[in-house]
């Protein structure tokens, strides 16, 4: 093993040294792949949509249908998404999503404020509009299988139009945790802890839609591997 490692290091040095000769010797070098990976880094999951970093942006999490039972869970999702966007420096100015939620909190039934108006009211030019379709920790009451489906749209609050996607129903962001048989929360305290943990994951995945990232789960790596084969 030591001898093979030594050869590998020598081979890498030879490949690097001969790269300046027009790559004539690189064609026969069996470690070009690893050398290239060292230079370029691991493959990343691409962003789904690129936000305009110069335009003030807000997340409007619209759960007026009550899909998610607890309001703190909705807030936790948007907070996690905001943290991810801020850490990645996706936009220069990200407005507090709680301001948008507060605007519609006491709306009379049947008199919903237009999404673009919500955005403009809090000073946003772009709205990340999110509608939850599914949010559950267990579908059968036995297995712990958290699943969420969010519909995401990007809206121009100034021009009052949808920027993305073309599909009217929006982009389906599906988030799942690993299934663990027999580990469904057994009491209210455990349910609260599990729901908070999953909310953090859902928010993280929402924020990660807008920047490229390295895969951090087995599912990510399978998805990336499948995409690279297309």
C-alpha positions in Angstrom: 0.0 0.0 0.0 2.8 2.4 0.8 4.6 1.7 -2.5 1.3 2.3 -4.4 0.7 5.6 -2.6 4.2 6.7 -3.5 3.7 5.9 -7.1 0.4 7.8 -7.1 2.1 10.9 -5.7 4.9 10.6 -8.3 2.4 10.1 -11.1 0.4 13.2 -9.9 3.6 15.2 -10.0 4.4 14.0 -13.5 0.9 14.8 -14.7 1.0 18.3 -13.3 4.5 18.9 -14.6 3.6 17.8 -18.1 0.4 19.7 -18.3 2.3 22.6 -19.8 3.3 20.5 -22.8 0.0 20.8 -24.4 -1.4 17.8 -22.5 0.4 15.4 -24.8 1.3 13.1 -21.9 -1.9 13.5 -19.9 -3.9 11.3 -22.2 -2.0 8.3 -20.9 -2.1 9.2 -17.3 -4.6 7.2 -15.2 -5.0 9.9 -12.5 -6.2 12.8 -14.6 -9.7 12.3 -13.1 -8.6 12.7 -9.4 -6.2 15.5 -10.3 -9.0 17.3 -12.1 -11.3 16.8 -9.1 -8.7 18.3 -6.8 -8.5 21.4 -9.0 -12.2 21.9 -9.6 -13.7 20.6 -6.3 -16.7 18.2 -5.9 -19.7 18.4 -8.1 -22.5 20.6 -6.7 -26.2 20.5 -6.8 -27.2 23.5 -9.0 -29.5 26.2 -7.9 -33.1 25.9 -9.1 -33.6 29.6 -9.8 -31.2 32.6 -9.6 -32.6 35.6 -7.7 -31.6 39.1 -8.7 -29.3 40.0 -5.8 -29.9 43.7 -6.2 -33.7 43.6 -5.7 -35.2 43.6 -2.2 -36.7 40.2 -1.6 -39.2 38.7 0.9 -40.5 35.2 1.6 -44.2 35.1 1.8 -45.3 31.7 3.3 -49.0 31.5 2.5 -50.7 28.9 4.6 -54.1 30.5 4.7 -55.5 27.0 4.1 -54.1 25.8 7.4 -52.0 22.9 6.1 -49.5 23.4 8.9 -51.2 23.2 12.2 -48.9 25.4 14.3 -48.0 29.0 13.4 -44.6 28.7 15.1 -43.7 25.9 12.7 -44.4 28.1 9.7 -42.3 30.8 11.2 -39.5 28.3 11.9 -39.5 27.2 8.2 -39.2 30.8 6.9 -36.5 31.7 9.5 -34.4 28.7 8.5 -34.8 29.6 4.8 -33.8 33.2 5.5 -30.7 32.1 7.4 -29.7 29.9 4.5 -30.1 32.8 2.0 -28.3 35.3 4.2 -25.4 32.9 4.9 -25.0 32.3 1.1 -25.3 36.0 0.4 -27.9 35.3 -2.3 -29.5 38.8 -2.2 -28.2 42.1 -0.8 -31.5 42.9 1.1 -33.7 40.2 2.5 -36.8 41.5 4.3 -38.3 39.8 7.3 -41.0 37.3 6.3 -42.9 37.9 9.5 -43.9 41.3 8.2 -45.6 39.8 5.2 -47.3 37.1 7.3 -48.6 39.8 9.7 -50.3 41.7 6.9 -52.6 38.8 6.0 -53.1 37.4 9.6 -56.4 39.1 10.1 -57.8 39.3 6.6 -61.6 39.0 6.2 -62.5 35.7 4.6 -62.9 36.1 0.9 -60.9 39.3 0.8 -57.4 38.1 0.3 -54.6 40.7 -0.4 -52.9 40.2 -3.7 -49.4 38.7 -3.4 -47.7 41.6 -5.2 -49.4 44.0 -2.9 -48.1 42.1 0.1 -44.6 42.4 -1.3 -44.9 46.1 -2.0 -46.3 46.8 1.4 -43.2 45.5 3.1 -40.8 47.2 0.7 -40.0 44.1 -1.5 -39.6 44.1 -5.2 -39.4 40.3 -5.4 -41.6 37.8 -3.5 -40.6 34.2 -2.9 -44.2 32.9 -2.7 -44.6 29.6 -0.9 -47.7 27.5 -0.4 -47.6 24.3 1.5 -49.5 21.4 0.1 -48.4 18.5 2.4 -46.8 18.6 5.8 -46.8 15.5 8.0 -44.5 13.6 10.3 -46.2 10.2 9.7 -48.7 9.0 7.2 -49.7 5.9 9.0 -49.3 6.8 12.7 -46.6 4.2 13.1 -43.5 5.0 11.0 -41.6 8.3 11.4 -41.6 9.6 7.8 -41.7 13.4 7.7 -42.8 14.7 4.3 -43.5 18.1 3.0 -44.4 19.5 -0.4 -44.2 23.2 -1.0 -45.3 25.0 -4.1 -42.8 27.8 -4.9 -43.2 30.8 -7.2 -41.1 33.9 -7.8 -43.1 37.0 -8.3 -42.2 40.6 -9.4 -44.1 42.7 -6.9 -43.4 45.9 -8.9 -44.6 44.6 -12.3 -47.2 42.4 -10.7 -46.2 39.3 -12.7 -44.8 35.8 -12.2 -41.1 35.5 -13.0 -40.8 31.8 -12.5 -41.8 29.1 -13.2 -43.9 29.0 -16.3 -46.2 26.4 -14.7 -49.2 28.1 -13.0 -49.1 25.8 -10.1 -45.5 26.6 -9.3 -42.4 24.5 -8.6 -42.9 21.5 -6.3 -40.3 21.3 -3.6 -40.5 17.9 -1.9 -38.6 17.4 1.3 -38.3 14.1 3.2 -36.4 12.7 6.1 -35.2 9.2 6.3 -37.9 6.7 7.3 -37.4 5.0 10.6 -39.9 2.3 11.5 -41.4 2.5 14.9 -39.9 5.9 15.9 -43.0 8.1 15.4 -43.3 10.6 18.3 -45.2 9.1 21.2 -46.2 12.2 23.2 -46.7 15.9 22.7 -43.2 16.9 23.7 -41.6 14.4 21.3 -44.0 15.6 18.5 -43.0 19.2 19.1 -39.3 18.4 18.9 -39.7 16.3 15.8 -41.8 19.0 14.1 -39.3 21.7 14.9 -36.4 19.6 13.6 -38.2 18.9 10.4 -39.3 22.5 10.0 -35.6 23.5 10.1 -34.8 21.0 7.3 -37.7 22.2 5.2 -36.6 25.8 5.5 -33.0 24.9 4.7 -34.1 23.1 1.5 -36.3 26.1 0.6 -33.3 28.5 0.9 -31.0 26.1 -0.9 -33.1 26.3 -4.0 -31.4 29.6 -4.8 -27.8 28.7 -4.7 -25.6 25.8 -5.7 -24.4 23.5 -2.9 -22.5 20.3 -2.2 -24.7 17.2 -1.6 -25.1 16.5 2.1 -27.4 13.4 2.1 -27.4 10.1 0.4 -30.6 11.2 -1.5 -28.7 14.3 -2.7 -25.9 12.1 -4.0 -28.3 9.8 -5.8 -30.0 12.7 -7.4 -26.8 14.3 -8.5 -25.5 11.0 -9.9 -28.7 10.6 -11.9 -28.5 14.1 -13.2 -24.9 13.7 -14.3 -25.9 10.6 -16.4 -28.5 12.5 -18.5 
